[in-house]
Amino acid sequence: METVNVNLLLQLTSAYLLVIGIVLVLLKRNTLVMLLGVELCLNSANLALVTYSKMQQVLHGQLQVLFVIAIAAAESAIGLSIVINLYRNFGSIKSQNAQLLKG
């Protein structure tokens, strides 16, 4: 019975992280904070996958977490290069300043 409560708590934590990540991406204009929100969303997916994998007693969810971590690492590298280019071209990392790039 205690395992069910732990799994429910982990799922609620995952949902909470997802909501915080989505709010950060939608409301903030700072590019670094937006990247942080995306990372929170990916980590909430990782937590959900590990919890479901633990509940079902299979390793498929834990193997998928490895792929999500690899995607998060690539996203961080690409995102930071975008932030560096924003700062070099516009002198700020706010996403509002990049509207000159629209076609």
Z-matrix of the N, CA and C atoms (Angstrom, degrees):
N
C 1 1.450
C 2 1.523 1 111.47
N 3 1.320 2 117.19 1 -34.89
C 4 1.456 3 120.57 2 -179.61
C 5 1.524 4 111.24 3 -68.57
N 6 1.340 5 117.89 4 -31.03
C 7 1.459 6 121.49 5 178.60
C 8 1.513 7 110.99 6 -63.81
N 9 1.321 8 116.95 7 -37.06
C 10 1.465 9 120.66 8 178.87
C 11 1.521 10 109.81 9 -63.63
N 12 1.309 11 117.80 10 -41.07
C 13 1.460 12 121.11 11 179.68
C 14 1.522 13 111.17 12 -66.03
N 15 1.333 14 117.48 13 -38.10
C 16 1.462 15 120.67 14 178.86
C 17 1.526 16 109.50 15 -67.41
N 18 1.334 17 117.40 16 -42.48
C 19 1.459 18 120.51 17 179.28
C 20 1.524 19 111.38 18 -64.60
N 21 1.323 20 116.66 19 -39.87
C 22 1.461 21 120.05 20 177.49
C 23 1.522 22 110.78 21 -64.78
N 24 1.324 23 117.16 22 -40.84
C 25 1.460 24 120.93 23 178.25
C 26 1.524 25 110.96 24 -63.76
N 27 1.331 26 116.78 25 -40.62
C 28 1.468 27 119.97 26 177.77
C 29 1.525 28 111.56 27 -65.41
N 30 1.320 29 117.72 28 -39.48
C 31 1.461 30 120.14 29 178.14
C 32 1.525 31 111.77 30 -67.33
N 33 1.314 32 116.78 31 -38.84
C 34 1.471 33 119.35 32 176.59
C 35 1.524 34 111.33 33 -66.33
N 36 1.320 35 116.93 34 -37.78
C 37 1.461 36 120.81 35 175.98
C 38 1.522 37 110.68 36 -63.85
N 39 1.331 38 116.03 37 -39.91
C 40 1.458 39 120.34 38 177.73
C 41 1.531 40 110.78 39 -63.12
N 42 1.315 41 116.83 40 -43.48
C 43 1.464 42 120.35 41 178.54
C 44 1.532 43 111.07 42 -64.45
N 45 1.318 44 116.92 43 -39.28
C 46 1.466 45 121.75 44 178.50
C 47 1.529 46 110.71 45 -63.45
N 48 1.331 47 117.29 46 -43.77
C 49 1.465 48 120.73 47 177.52
C 50 1.529 49 111.29 48 -63.36
N 51 1.331 50 116.27 49 -38.72
C 52 1.465 51 119.68 50 178.96
C 53 1.520 52 111.46 51 -63.98
N 54 1.315 53 116.46 52 -43.71
C 55 1.473 54 119.93 53 179.81
C 56 1.525 55 110.47 54 -64.29
N 57 1.317 56 117.59 55 -43.60
C 58 1.470 57 120.57 56 178.72
C 59 1.528 58 110.31 57 -61.63
N 60 1.332 59 116.96 58 -43.01
C 61 1.461 60 120.39 59 179.03
C 62 1.513 61 112.74 60 -62.21
N 63 1.331 62 116.91 61 -43.34
C 64 1.468 63 120.48 62 179.82
C 65 1.521 64 110.69 63 -65.75
N 66 1.334 65 116.97 64 -40.82
C 67 1.468 66 120.43 65 178.94
C 68 1.530 67 110.27 66 -63.20
N 69 1.323 68 117.09 67 -41.91
C 70 1.465 69 119.80 68 178.98
C 71 1.527 70 111.67 69 -62.73
N 72 1.314 71 116.83 70 -41.62
C 73 1.466 72 119.55 71 -178.97
C 74 1.526 73 111.05 72 -68.04
N 75 1.318 74 117.42 73 -39.37
C 76 1.459 75 120.23 74 -175.17
C 77 1.527 76 114.04 75 -80.16
N 78 1.318 77 117.87 76 -32.93
C 79 1.465 78 119.38 77 -171.79
C 80 1.522 79 115.27 78 -100.59
N 81 1.302 80 118.21 79 -28.90
C 82 1.459 81 119.71 80 -175.55
C 83 1.521 82 110.98 81 -87.59
N 84 1.313 83 115.77 82 150.09
C 85 1.463 84 121.47 83 179.96
C 86 1.517 85 112.61 84 -107.54
N 87 1.310 86 117.39 85 -8.32
C 88 1.450 87 121.67 86 177.64
C 89 1.533 88 108.13 87 -78.17
N 90 1.314 89 116.75 88 128.83
C 91 1.455 90 120.94 89 -174.19
C 92 1.525 91 111.82 90 -66.28
N 93 1.313 92 117.79 91 -37.03
C 94 1.467 93 119.95 92 178.27
C 95 1.521 94 112.00 93 -65.18
N 96 1.310 95 117.34 94 -38.51
C 97 1.456 96 120.98 95 178.03
C 98 1.535 97 110.36 96 -68.54
N 99 1.309 98 116.46 97 -35.15
C 100 1.462 99 119.66 98 176.45
C 101 1.525 100 110.85 99 -65.29
N 102 1.323 101 116.99 100 -40.51
C 103 1.466 102 120.34 101 175.94
C 104 1.524 103 111.38 102 -64.75
N 105 1.319 104 116.75 103 -36.74
C 106 1.451 105 121.20 104 176.38
C 107 1.533 106 110.54 105 -62.88
N 108 1.323 107 116.84 106 -38.64
C 109 1.464 108 120.75 107 177.29
C 110 1.520 109 112.33 108 -64.41
N 111 1.318 110 116.79 109 -39.01
C 112 1.465 111 120.21 110 177.11
C 113 1.523 112 110.38 111 -65.44
N 114 1.316 113 116.85 112 -40.18
C 115 1.462 114 120.68 113 177.98
C 116 1.531 115 110.95 114 -64.11
N 117 1.319 116 117.15 115 -38.54
C 118 1.463 117 119.83 116 176.90
C 119 1.525 118 111.21 117 -63.45
N 120 1.324 119 116.93 118 -39.46
C 121 1.468 120 120.33 119 177.46
C 122 1.528 121 110.89 120 -63.32
N 123 1.317 122 116.84 121 -42.54
C 124 1.466 123 119.65 122 178.76
C 125 1.524 124 111.42 123 -66.34
N 126 1.326 125 117.12 124 -38.33
C 127 1.463 126 119.85 125 178.07
C 128 1.525 127 111.79 126 -68.64
N 129 1.311 128 117.36 127 -33.16
C 130 1.467 129 118.62 128 176.30
C 131 1.531 130 110.32 129 -67.75
N 132 1.322 131 117.23 130 -36.20
C 133 1.465 132 119.73 131 175.61
C 134 1.526 133 110.26 132 -65.05
N 135 1.326 134 116.92 133 -39.75
C 136 1.462 135 120.41 134 176.86
C 137 1.526 136 111.27 135 -60.61
N 138 1.309 137 116.97 136 -45.49
C 139 1.452 138 120.97 137 -179.45
C 140 1.522 139 111.35 138 -63.08
N 141 1.320 140 116.76 139 -41.19
C 142 1.465 141 120.22 140 178.12
C 143 1.527 142 111.20 141 -65.05
N 144 1.332 143 116.96 142 -42.34
C 145 1.458 144 119.90 143 179.74
C 146 1.524 145 111.85 144 -63.89
N 147 1.305 146 117.49 145 -42.59
C 148 1.468 147 120.64 146 179.69
C 149 1.524 148 110.45 147 -66.43
N 150 1.326 149 117.32 148 -39.05
C 151 1.461 150 120.24 149 179.99
C 152 1.524 151 111.34 150 -65.50
N 153 1.337 152 117.02 151 -46.18
C 154 1.460 153 119.69 152 178.44
C 155 1.521 154 110.94 153 -64.40
N 156 1.311 155 116.82 154 -36.81
C 157 1.458 156 120.60 155 177.95
C 158 1.527 157 110.51 156 -64.41
N 159 1.313 158 115.92 157 -39.62
C 160 1.466 159 119.94 158 178.28
C 161 1.525 160 110.56 159 -67.91
N 162 1.320 161 117.37 160 -39.72
C 163 1.464 162 120.69 161 -179.57
C 164 1.525 163 111.61 162 -65.52
N 165 1.322 164 117.33 163 -39.66
C 166 1.458 165 121.67 164 -176.85
C 167 1.523 166 113.36 165 -88.51
N 168 1.320 167 117.90 166 -5.73
C 169 1.460 168 123.66 167 -179.92
C 170 1.532 169 112.67 168 59.79
N 171 1.339 170 116.64 169 39.72
C 172 1.464 171 122.24 170 175.43
C 173 1.523 172 108.43 171 -127.12
N 174 1.315 173 116.01 172 162.51
C 175 1.464 174 120.55 173 -177.17
C 176 1.530 175 113.49 174 -100.66
N 177 1.324 176 118.36 175 1.13
C 178 1.460 177 120.34 176 -175.83
C 179 1.531 178 112.29 177 -61.68
N 180 1.319 179 117.09 178 -41.13
C 181 1.461 180 120.05 179 179.48
C 182 1.514 181 112.36 180 -65.86
N 183 1.322 182 116.13 181 -37.31
C 184 1.456 183 119.29 182 179.85
C 185 1.520 184 111.54 183 -71.07
N 186 1.324 185 117.10 184 -31.07
C 187 1.464 186 119.77 185 175.13
C 188 1.526 187 111.18 186 -70.75
N 189 1.327 188 116.76 187 -35.92
C 190 1.459 189 119.88 188 178.17
C 191 1.525 190 111.00 189 -67.33
N 192 1.315 191 116.84 190 -30.08
C 193 1.468 192 120.81 191 177.93
C 194 1.521 193 110.56 192 -61.11
N 195 1.323 194 117.43 193 -36.87
C 196 1.465 195 120.21 194 177.93
C 197 1.526 196 111.33 195 -60.83
N 198 1.322 197 117.01 196 -39.54
C 199 1.466 198 120.14 197 177.70
C 200 1.523 199 111.30 198 -68.62
N 201 1.318 200 117.57 199 -38.60
C 202 1.465 201 120.78 200 178.03
C 203 1.524 202 110.40 201 -65.00
N 204 1.323 203 117.64 202 -38.45
C 205 1.466 204 120.80 203 177.58
C 206 1.525 205 110.28 204 -64.33
N 207 1.337 206 117.15 205 -39.93
C 208 1.467 207 119.84 206 177.53
C 209 1.524 208 111.13 207 -64.53
N 210 1.318 209 116.97 208 -40.42
C 211 1.468 210 120.50 209 177.58
C 212 1.526 211 110.58 210 -65.33
N 213 1.334 212 117.42 211 -39.38
C 214 1.463 213 120.98 212 179.18
C 215 1.522 214 111.15 213 -65.03
N 216 1.322 215 116.92 214 -37.18
C 217 1.468 216 119.73 215 178.20
C 218 1.529 217 110.63 216 -66.41
N 219 1.321 218 117.09 217 -42.41
C 220 1.460 219 119.88 218 177.86
C 221 1.525 220 110.86 219 -66.15
N 222 1.319 221 117.16 220 -38.55
C 223 1.463 222 120.87 221 178.89
C 224 1.518 223 110.83 222 -64.62
N 225 1.315 224 116.99 223 -38.30
C 226 1.466 225 119.99 224 178.58
C 227 1.523 226 111.46 225 -65.05
N 228 1.317 227 116.40 226 -42.41
C 229 1.471 228 119.65 227 -179.83
C 230 1.524 229 110.84 228 -65.02
N 231 1.309 230 117.70 229 -44.53
C 232 1.467 231 121.09 230 -179.92
C 233 1.529 232 110.25 231 -68.69
N 234 1.328 233 116.63 232 -41.15
C 235 1.459 234 120.02 233 179.90
C 236 1.516 235 112.59 234 -63.76
N 237 1.303 236 117.25 235 -41.56
C 238 1.461 237 119.47 236 178.90
C 239 1.522 238 111.87 237 -68.09
N 240 1.324 239 117.50 238 -33.36
C 241 1.470 240 118.60 239 175.41
C 242 1.525 241 110.94 240 -67.73
N 243 1.327 242 117.44 241 -34.64
C 244 1.467 243 120.28 242 175.71
C 245 1.527 244 110.21 243 -66.32
N 246 1.325 245 116.98 244 -40.73
C 247 1.467 246 120.58 245 178.81
C 248 1.525 247 110.75 246 -63.52
N 249 1.312 248 117.64 247 -41.33
C 250 1.469 249 121.02 248 178.44
C 251 1.525 250 110.51 249 -63.23
N 252 1.322 251 117.51 250 -42.76
C 253 1.468 252 120.29 251 178.28
C 254 1.515 253 111.80 252 -66.82
N 255 1.344 254 117.75 253 -37.36
C 256 1.468 255 119.77 254 175.77
C 257 1.524 256 110.55 255 -61.07
N 258 1.307 257 116.82 256 -44.15
C 259 1.461 258 119.80 257 -178.63
C 260 1.524 259 111.49 258 -67.15
N 261 1.316 260 117.38 259 -39.10
C 262 1.471 261 120.27 260 178.82
C 263 1.524 262 111.85 261 -65.91
N 264 1.329 263 116.72 262 -40.55
C 265 1.473 264 119.76 263 -175.02
C 266 1.521 265 113.49 264 -83.79
N 267 1.342 266 117.58 265 -34.22
C 268 1.453 267 119.68 266 -172.50
C 269 1.525 268 114.01 267 -118.58
N 270 1.335 269 118.29 268 -8.17
C 271 1.450 270 121.04 269 179.00
C 272 1.506 271 114.35 270 76.01
N 273 1.314 272 117.87 271 9.04
C 274 1.455 273 122.72 272 179.99
C 275 1.522 274 108.60 273 -152.33
N 276 1.328 275 116.09 274 157.79
C 277 1.461 276 118.45 275 178.26
C 278 1.524 277 111.85 276 -106.13
N 279 1.325 278 117.31 277 14.04
C 280 1.458 279 120.14 278 176.77
C 281 1.518 280 109.55 279 -76.32
N 282 1.314 281 115.59 280 138.40
C 283 1.459 282 119.74 281 -176.11
C 284 1.528 283 112.58 282 -71.36
N 285 1.325 284 118.28 283 -18.55
C 286 1.467 285 120.94 284 178.11
C 287 1.524 286 110.96 285 -67.10
N 288 1.303 287 117.42 286 -30.51
C 289 1.471 288 120.80 287 -179.12
C 290 1.524 289 112.87 288 -71.85
N 291 1.295 290 117.74 289 -16.33
C 292 1.470 291 121.67 290 -177.97
C 293 1.516 292 112.41 291 -88.28
N 294 1.304 293 119.19 292 13.19
C 295 1.459 294 120.14 293 -178.76
C 296 1.513 295 112.44 294 -73.29
N 297 1.316 296 116.95 295 -11.84
C 298 1.469 297 119.35 296 175.35
C 299 1.529 298 111.03 297 -68.24
N 300 1.332 299 117.08 298 -17.04
C 301 1.455 300 120.61 299 -179.16
C 302 1.518 301 112.89 300 -79.42
N 303 1.342 302 117.72 301 -10.64
C 304 1.465 303 120.39 302 -179.85
C 305 1.519 304 110.11 303 -68.32
N 306 1.329 305 115.61 304 142.77
C 307 1.452 306 120.42 305 -176.46
C 308 1.476 307 115.59 306 -93.24
